Amino acid sequence: MDGKNNLIPMSKRSKGEARELGAKGGKASGKVRRQKRDLRQLCHEILDTTITDDEIAGKLIAANIPDTYGGLLLFRAIREAHKSPQMLEKVLTLAGYSLQRVESIVDDKRDLPDRIRLVFDDGENLYDINGNKVEEGDE
């Protein structure tokens, strides 16, 4: 219990001391909020920056993706999603869908997963990755 013995609840402190500690906490919270805002703003600026490498920019434009660093990250995430269910979940979440479950369809002869079916939710209905509607409890 070391460290807990020196904690004094706010109800046991004077009003002035409680106000002073609250003000300190509020100022620290505001500082952290401003730092997060500035970092988020910097990320947006970097992601919106146009790529200067003509070869990469050409590939993005050919794929109808903006030739920015944000477009490049999205392009790479989508390419990686073919190999990684975790990345696919992130891409779907970014697009506004939520992954509901990953189903392994087992091949009885080999006792190994034959294929995987991803079921995601668009807020109203469940769909598999091919856009086919899936009924609740449909395995």
Rosetta blueprint (number, residue, H / E / L):
1 M L
2 D L
3 G L
4 K L
5 N L
6 N L
7 L L
8 I L
9 P L
10 M H
11 S H
12 K H
13 R L
14 S L
15 K H
16 G H
17 E H
18 A H
19 R H
20 E H
21 L H
22 G H
23 A H
24 K H
25 G H
26 G H
27 K H
28 A H
29 S H
30 G H
31 K H
32 V H
33 R H
34 R H
35 Q H
36 K H
37 R H
38 D H
39 L H
40 R H
41 Q H
42 L H
43 C H
44 H H
45 E H
46 I H
47 L H
48 D L
49 T L
50 T E
51 I L
52 T L
53 D L
54 D H
55 E H
56 I H
57 A H
58 G H
59 K H
60 L H
61 I H
62 A H
63 A L
64 N L
65 I L
66 P L
67 D L
68 T E
69 Y H
70 G H
71 G H
72 L H
73 L H
74 L H
75 F H
76 R H
77 A H
78 I H
79 R H
80 E H
81 A H
82 H L
83 K L
84 S L
85 P H
86 Q H
87 M H
88 L H
89 E H
90 K H
91 V H
92 L H
93 T H
94 L H
95 A L
96 G L
97 Y L
98 S E
99 L E
100 Q E
101 R E
102 V E
103 E E
104 S E
105 I E
106 V E
107 D E
108 D L
109 K L
110 R L
111 D L
112 L E
113 P E
114 D E
115 R E
116 I E
117 R E
118 L E
119 V E
120 F E
121 D E
122 D L
123 G L
124 E L
125 N L
126 L E
127 Y E
128 D E
129 I L
130 N L
131 G L
132 N L
133 K E
134 V E
135 E L
136 E L
137 G L
138 D L
139 E L
